[in-house]
Amino acid sequence: MNITVIVGAMAMVGAIGALWWGLTAEPSRARANLFAGLTQHEAPPSKLDGILRQAGTVTRRILPNQMVDGLEVRLVQAGHPYGLDLPRMLGVKIALAGFSALLLFIIGHPLMALVGAVALFFLPDYYVATIKDKRKTTIRLSAADILDQLTICVEAGLGFDAALTRVSVRNEGPLAEELRRTLADIQAGMPRSQALRTLSDRVQVQEIRQLVTALLQAQKHGTSLGETLRVQSGEIRIKRKQLVQERAAKVAVKILFPVILCFMPVFFIVSIVPSVTKIAGAF
């Protein structure tokens, strides 16, 4: 293999790693402990971050609105991992594509430069989609437990907003973060019904959408909020059980091909080759 190809590939991987580390690196735990309890001023954005945002702003004007809006929706559903907003995300995509095209073009592969630029331009979309799916699954699995706590708080006499505050503070995870954001919207003056609809639009999980619809109907018709929460909790728990059973049923199909491709050839080699060797030696 040509040494320039190897060097170019290593340089491209190193550049991608350095860029990603610069964007997502967090302060060490020792430094966090050192400054714990002290008032810290927010660090100004780095020059690299400013360049990426400017590149993302320019790219946003060029790309089709449908593509940009879809990426923005996926970023919201993914919870803005590492603080990536839309301009910063577009800047990362442009930077990755530019690094790939430049390095491969320098080593004399213009066609590979074009292919690599396109592939790395859409690589962050795959990353965001993966984070979004994991986050939605986590929300779906934790919804029943958080809803049980909310039901207990409401039936104990707390108002809905106070119960929501207590549950969101006592829990961690993406659903608790979304509940805290909903509380912030309500405290900022947004009507509760609109804040709950916004929560449903951000999360895009069927169980949460069903819960929000039931809460709005209970608020509209004046039915018992605690009873509504208890019914919804039972239904969400049933759906979570069905989801686990569905995943368990898929395991047999998923391991079929690895067993056929990996285990069975080795088994036949170990069991048949010695016999074949002895028979060949006898003749």
N, C-alpha and C positions, 0 to 999 in steps of 0.2 A: 504494500500500500504506500502511496506517495506520502512522504513525511510532511509536506505542506498541508495535506488534508487533515492529518492527525493534529498538527499544531493549530490549525484553524479551528478545528472542532473543540480542542481544549480551551482555546482563547474565548470561543463563543460561550462555552459552559461557564468559564470563570467570570466573564462579563455579566452573564445573566445572574449568577449567584451573588456577585458583588452588588449589582443593582437591587436585587430583591432584599439582600441583607441591609442595605442602606435605607430601604423604605420601611422595613418591618422590624428592625432591631429594637429591642426594648432595653431600658437600663437594667443593670445587674441587680440581684437581690441585695447584695451588700450595700450598694449605693442607695437603694430604696429604704433599707433599714437605717442607714446613716441619716437620711433626711426625713425620717418618719416623724410626723408631728410638727414639722416646720413649714411655714408658709413658703411656697415655691412659686416663682413667676413662670408662667408658661413660656417655654423656649420658642424663639421666633422660628418660622419655617426655614428650612435649609435652602440653599441656592438650588440644589438638585430638585427639591420638592417644587420650588417655584417654576423651574424650567418644565417639569413634567406637567404641572397644572396649565401652563401657557400652551404647551403642545397639545394637551387634551382639549383645551378650549377651542383651539384652531381646528382640531380634528372633528370636534362635535359639529362644527358648521359645515364640514365637507360630507360626512357620512349621512346616509339616509336617516330620516327621523324615526322610522320604524325600528331600525337596528339599534339606534341610540336609546330610544325609549324602552325597548326590550331589555337592554343591558342594565339600565337604571332600575327597572323593576326587579330584575334578578339580584342586583346589589342590595336592594332594600330587603328582599326575602332572605338573602344570605346574612343579613345583619351587619353589612359594611365591614367585612373582615379586615383587620389591621387598619381600620379607619379609612379604607379606600372609598372615596366618593367617585362620582362619574368623571370629572376632569382628571383626577389623579389616575384612575383606572385606564382611561384612554391614553394618557401620557405613558403609562407603563407598556401598553400594547404597542405604541409607536416606537418606544425605546427598544423593546425586544426585537421588533421587526427590523428596525434600523441597524442594530448590532449584528443580527444574522446576515442581512443583505450586505453590509459593509465588509465584514470579515470574509465571507465566502466569495465576494467579488474580488477582494484583494488577492486571494490565493488562486484566482483564475477559474472560478466556476459560476458564471453568471446565471445559468439556468437553476443550479442548486441554490443560488442566492435568492432568486425569486420564490422558489418553493419553500425555502427556510423562512423567508420573511412572512409569507402567507400563513405558514404553520404556527410560527411564534406569535403572530398577530392575534390568532384565535385561541392560543393556548390559555390565556387568562380567562376566557369565557368558559372553558371547560372547568377550570379551577373554581370559578364562582358558582357554576351549576352544581359541582360536587358539594361545596359547602352549603349551598341552598338545600339540597336534598337531605344532607345529614341534619341540618338544623330543623327542617320540617319534621323529620322522623323523631328527633329528640322532643320537639314540642308535642307531637302526637302521643308519645309514650309517657310524658310527664303531665299531660293535661288532667288525667283522672285524679292523680294524687293532689295536685294543686287545687282542683275543684272541690275535693273532699275537705281540704282545709278551709276553703272559702265558705263552704256550706256550714261547717262547724262554727265559724266566726259569726256568720249571719244568724244562725239559730241561737247563738249565745247572747244575742242582743246588739251586736255591733251593726252600724249602718253599712251600706254596701261599699261606700268609698273608704270607710275606716277598715273594713274587713279586707278590701283590696290592698290597702296600704300595708297592713300587717302581713298578709300572705306574700306580697311581692318583696318585702324586706327580709322575711325569714327564709326565702328560697333563693337558689341560684340557678342559672341556666337561661336559655333563650326566651322561654315563656315568661319567666320572672322579669327579665329585661323589658319585654314588650308590655307587661302589666305596669311596670314603673313608668314607661313612656306614656301609656294611656292615662295614668294618674297625673303626670305632668301636663298633659293636654287638658284634663278636667280642671286642674288648678289654675291653668292659664286662662280659663274662661270658656273653653269649648263645652258645649252641651254634652251630657253623658252619653246620649244616644249616638251623637256624631262621633264621639271619641271611641265608642265601642265598634261602630262601623269602620272607622279608620283602622282599628286593631285587626278586624277581620280582613280588611283589604291588604294590610301589610303582611300578615302571617300566611294567608292563602292556604289554610288547613281546614278540611271539611268539618272536623269536630269543633273547632273554634267558631267557624261560621255558623254552625248549628246552635252553639251555645249563645252566641250574640243574638241570633234571631229569637231564641226562647226568652232571653232577658228583656229584649225590646217588647215582645208580646206581653210578658208579665208586667212590665212597667206601664204599658198602654192600657191593659185591662184590669190592673190592680190586683192581680193574683199574688199568692204567697211567693216571695222571692226564695225563701229557704227550700220550699217544696220543689220549686222549679230547678234550683241548683242540684237538689238531691236526685231528681229524675234524670237530669242531664249527666250527672256524674255516673249513674248506673249505666246509661247508654254508652258513654265514652269508654267505660271499663269493659263493656262487652265488645266494643269495636277493637280495643287494644288486645283483648284475648283472641279475637278472630285474626288480627294481624300477626300475632305470634304463631298461631296455628298455621296460617298461610306460609309464613317463612319456614316453619318446620317441615311442611309438606314439600317445599321446593328444594330442600337440602338433598334428598335422594336423587333428584334429577341433576342438580349441580355437580354432585360428586361422581356421576356416572362416567362422564368423559375423562376426568383425571384418572379414574380407576382403570378404564380401558386403555388409555394411552401410556400410563406410567406403571401401574401395578401389574397388569396382566402380562406384558412382554417380559418383565423381570421374572415373574412366576414361571412362565413357560421356559425361559432360559435355564432357571435353576432346576426345574423338574425334568426337562426333556433332554437337555444337552448332555448330562452324564450318561444317560442310557444310550443316546445316539453315539457317543464316543466309544462306549464299550462294544456296541454292535459293530461299529466300523473297525475297531481293533480286532474283533473276532474273525472278521472276513479278510 
